[in-house]
């Protein structure tokens, strides 16, 4: 739903003498306003003015507004603006500052906005009218200017209460009475209250100020022009306006690819899984009749002229004839006479008054336009004219019989569900203790909220939009991409899942009483059913296991150049295999490769003793991890034979004996184990060094 | 599919969720089945009653052909003398055929040949039904329990996974067996079998004063596992009407949209389910067909991301397909583009588990008279997860009814949906003796869930441009419309009003495929006003008291922005600015004098040049004069 553009100047109180609560709530209000305009992509201009800044250091500042610091020319809202506001609001503060000077600075910014051609100009003043003196010499002059320039002023502050006006019965804001009120505070409050009659300002609490800022009135909405035809003679020119629509104003830009990539969208065609490329003229639209496809060639059928657009009368029905349950469609339309059409206005007024007096509604066929020419049954409900609006008709779409469900619910009143008097009284107590309408009988008593209602129907928040805004704000401010951190901020949503504060304690107590009187217990069969369902879902995960086999393992085995890092890399990938059987098989292959490499390196003329030692150590440790003791023991015996055959006494002493890389022993070594190991490590008959030289010559 | 707009991709930000989509998705892996059972005793009251029943089934067959084409439909004749095999006799190979039953159509997805076969059979019913099927001897009573067993076997062995199975028994006999016989008890035993297998049983009486007390009240309550005193007697004629559209009273336990816990307090909750009153418009399924052989062509949307090499050649560095839910959202912060992935945005929707929480109560009158944001739902208790919920629900519902209260709750119907504020309005089933109108078909006892609009869903319209004291009509004009209302009153009969677009489409499809035509005059006469004109003929002379409507002057269409012909408009010129000669000089220099009004131009001439032009001078002449004086 489009809204007209506006220019909003926000004046904030940052004086050191202002209550900390006012400052925090003011900044929060501004953040909420900016977030809303950013996420919903509103083309509104916003700027800020700080009252209470230390402007002595800023020599360029105009002396006519001491301690008042404007932000700059009004700008469109963006996340960058939000970040700049957070820096701006933390300017050095001082004790002095006049809110009338702030208003004057805001007025100057609004004059700049005149060239922006905005439909609405508003000033939001968030100030603490506390016990510090203010200068009111130019009060009348400034309020006259606000009234003359048609600028709407919203004043938000704390310490606000509401009573109903004795004459108009409308909520009216007043200041809370306190004995600690000083004379300066009373004077400040008096002038704040005077803003309401002088320039039609809205005085409210912070919460209501936020609500007032968001409530924008539309004077030139988009309209749908139509004529209501009764018979062929009676005709009334109407205009339809959308009054309610279930549509979120959140707008985010969707991106499919990186900046240097191209997005291609195409449609492909298949017949029973086989892709074909038919020419467009070879395809025809059809419908399925049961299992039989039927081509639907429009050329064969008689062409029909489109229906004339408009509202075509069907009949007058009783007002409640159409059950509310059968309303469908996407929005609620308000039908009003054509603007500046006096004759249509008179006809509609007469029709609406006649409908109301006879308790009737109108059933019509609605044809939206020549392009959207499908008839839709609608019901028109009358609404009488009053001071704020002319006679109107609400228009709602009605569903057809073929769409209706027919339920067969058993009656609730059965002997099994009979309740005792005590149980019913507990329910009554629950209803009374959670009454959302004003519990105060006297509407003249001050109350903290505006309406006599804790959840007014025209002020319900949008939880989804609020959550989107909060998460985007957090992302913008902290610029963190870690997703687990967001999970810990579940209180985003929990704020909404609670009973309004004034009722919370009473509601809990009443619920506890109800709980005692009504026997409730969890169904064991249901729990088991849920458990089985979860296990079935886990079973699906088991089937996805074969997909892991398709993950390509590193094609390189253990090479001769850098066998240690090769071994480590392949071993790490083997560890990631979740299937135990496959993991063991892969390890066996790795072990075989490793043994070949070790033997090859050992038989070389020049050995790298350190490399060999490290590699054998790694291999030995992995055999312990994979429980392959026998293979390593065999390998150790083979190493001994090769060392003897090749006369590798240095390798044997420095690697095998010193590093104790002999056969594996489980647990604490016994005496027999120690004797066996000693026998393994002892070699007495090394060949003479001369023979060593001779072998080298032979190779 | 051919009208797919690539720009309208799936958007997670859309707040309008269609529960029917979710419901359809849940039913994706199963099918619906309706097994019609026609009692051969209908012919004893004359062949007209049997034909009436068969006509209802004929309409159901055609409806099954046109809508929800995957449904299975079968037809059995019960209490027959003979048992001729169906056309597809091999379908009964694994089924034990009892005496006095005949299968006309095993459970099958309807096709054109099947419907043609049934229509051909109907053509010969008057002359051949008695000979081919006959009536069970000696008293027209076959074994009811064996018939139910046959139905169960056919449903179980139909070869498809069933998600919703119904048996519709069309009869006029209120008691299949004497209450003191063994067959009576055996029949009641079959009701427990139906309940265990989750098959629904519906009896469709062919007489209006059908009596449920002797047998069917107990049978139906047993098959649905509800208490005997909770049974509500349906209207027989209404049952026949909705059956012809393959609609039956839905079993509330198995057709709910969702199941959740309703919290009245931090540690106090009950288990409830919610339902929809109507489904989305049901049209025949649209497909693409190959002209050559009438093969069904399936289309698939593909989104491909390509990256070309930087050297300017057409070689592709890499290419990959992404899902419709791929990509990400972006928002701009200065020079940086922050990326919000779909997973992160989905986390917003996953911040809470589905449930309903009580916030408070209000009086019924506080609900606005006209407030619509979303179709309403219905809430009903069950004892599935929390035993004892029905009693607590009944107590809350009864006290809300008596005290005229509504409950305001926060409702999240399923995970990843959007929490919404709802009002629970207690509704009550009409008494048995009450007038049987359309409203009584809505539902029984429970709460209606009315979705409340959020603050931003409500548009605040300033209608002062429309408002005028002269809009008020005098009493004479009001009386005129009161007379018109009396002349054109109608009773709202929703079952007589069909979707005209759907009617036209179905008529065309039947003409194309089955070669018979239905009455399509309704659509042609949709906007016919002759009847209305005739009724108000005598009142029309009084219509002259209303002034004829003058068409307001239409604004010129805005210039096309692509043409770029019009530049940005200047701000409005104030009278104070005109007092400065330098400002007037700049206007003349920029050739912007035409932006001033005629009165302003007169002011310029008088104030700066002491020249007075005649008041009737045109604007162009005034501009020319000022330009001349500047030289």
Interface residues (C-beta under 8 A of the other chain):
Chain A: X1 X38 X78 X79 X80 X83 X114 X115 X117 X211 X214 X215 X216 X217 X218 X219 X220 X221 X229 X230 X231 X232 X233 X234 X235 X236 X237 X241 X242 X243 X244 X245 X246 X247 X248 X249 X250 X251 X252 X253 X254 X255 X256 X257 X258 X260 X261 X262 X263 X264 X265 X266 X267 X268 X269 X270 X271 X276 X278 X282 X283 X284 X285 X286 X287 X288 X289 X290 X291 X292 X293 X294 X295 X296 X300 X301 X304 X307 X308 X312 X313 X314 X315 X316 X317 X318 X321 X322 X323 X324 X325 X326 X327 X328 X329 X330 X332 X334 X336 X337 X338 X339 X340 X341 X342 X343 X344 X345 X346 X347 X348 X349 X350 X351 X353 X354 X355 X357 X358 X360 X363 X365 X374 X375 X377 X381 X383 X385 X387 X388 X389 X390 X391 X392 X394 X396 X398 X399 X400 X401 X402 X403 X404 X405 X406 X407 X408 X409 X410 X411 X412 X413 X414 X415 X416 X417 X418 X419 X423 X424 X427 X428 X430 X431 X434 X435 X436 X437 X453 X454 X455 X457 X458 X459 X460 X461 X462 X463 X464 X465 X467 X468 X471 X472 X475 X476 X479 X483 X486 X487 X490 X492 X493 X494 X496 X497 X499 X500 X503 X507 X508 X510 X511 X512 X514 X515 X518 X519 X520 X521 X522 X523 X526
Chain B: X1 X2 X4 X6 X9 X11 X13 X14 X15 X16 X64 X65 X66 X67 X69 X109 X110 X111 X112 X114 X115 X224 X226 X227 X229 X230 X231 X232 X234 X242 X245 X247 X248 X249 X250 X251 X252 X255 X264 X265 X266 X267 X268 X269 X270 X275 X276 X277 X278 X279 X280 X281 X282 X284 X285 X286 X287 X288 X289 X290 X291 X292 X294 X295 X296 X297 X298 X299 X300 X301 X302 X303 X304 X305 X306 X307 X308 X322 X326 X327 X328 X329 X330 X331 X332 X333 X334 X338 X339 X340 X343 X344 X345 X347 X348 X349 X351 X352 X357 X358 X359 X360 X361 X362 X363 X366 X367 X368 X370 X371 X372 X373 X374 X375 X376 X378 X380 X381 X383 X384 X385 X386 X387 X388 X389 X390 X391 X392 X393 X394 X395 X396 X397 X398 X399 X400 X403 X405 X408 X410 X418 X419 X420 X421 X429 X438 X439 X441 X442 X443 X444 X445 X446 X448 X450 X451 X452 X453 X454 X455 X456 X457 X458 X459 X460 X461 X462 X463 X464 X465 X466 X467 X468 X470 X471 X472 X473 X477 X478 X479 X480 X481 X482 X484 X485 X486 X488 X489 X490 X491 X492 X494 X495 X497 X498 X499 X500 X501 X502 X504 X505 X508 X509 X512 X513 X526 X527 X529 X532 X533 X536 X540 X543 X546 X547 X548 X549 X550 X552 X569 X571
